[in-house]
């Protein structure tokens, strides 16, 4: 059975960890695609090389997940921009072919 003091200490540590994770996630979101990709490559290299403690490996894994999410988000955004540009181009070509385009 844990004491009230031990429970409070554990709750404080959990809150601190959650705050740190939130800050790390926000920092990751601020990265551009290339920066996130390069850091992700380094995280994977460190995990594959080994020689880290379990805690370090878990922290690296979590950081890698954050970075992968950023990369995925940036690529999804780029895909949406390309799709919109292609749709606009296709719509413009359709108007020009039927004579309804602006001249």
ChimeraX attribute file (.defattr): number of C-alpha atoms within 10 A of each C-alpha:
attribute: neighborCount
match mode: 1-to-1
recipient: residues
	/A:1	5
	/A:2	7
	/A:3	8
	/A:4	9
	/A:5	9
	/A:6	11
	/A:7	12
	/A:8	12
	/A:9	12
	/A:10	12
	/A:11	12
	/A:12	12
	/A:13	12
	/A:14	12
	/A:15	12
	/A:16	12
	/A:17	12
	/A:18	12
	/A:19	12
	/A:20	12
	/A:21	15
	/A:22	12
	/A:23	12
	/A:24	15
	/A:25	18
	/A:26	12
	/A:27	12
	/A:28	21
	/A:29	18
	/A:30	12
	/A:31	16
	/A:32	12
	/A:33	18
	/A:34	11
	/A:35	15
	/A:36	22
	/A:37	18
	/A:38	11
	/A:39	18
	/A:40	21
	/A:41	15
	/A:42	14
	/A:43	21
	/A:44	13
	/A:45	11
	/A:46	14
	/A:47	17
	/A:48	10
	/A:49	9
	/A:50	9
	/A:51	10
	/A:52	12
	/A:53	9
	/A:54	9
	/A:55	9
	/A:56	12
	/A:57	17
	/A:58	13
	/A:59	13
	/A:60	19
	/A:61	16
	/A:62	16
	/A:63	19
	/A:64	22
	/A:65	15
	/A:66	21
	/A:67	26
	/A:68	19
	/A:69	16
	/A:70	22
	/A:71	22
	/A:72	14
	/A:73	14
	/A:74	18
	/A:75	13
	/A:76	12
	/A:77	12
	/A:78	12
	/A:79	12
	/A:80	12
	/A:81	12
	/A:82	12
	/A:83	12
	/A:84	12
	/A:85	12
	/A:86	12
	/A:87	12
	/A:88	12
	/A:89	11
	/A:90	12
	/A:91	12
	/A:92	14
	/A:93	13
	/A:94	13
	/A:95	12
	/A:96	13
	/A:97	9
	/A:98	8
	/A:99	10
	/A:100	10
	/A:101	12
	/A:102	7
	/A:103	5
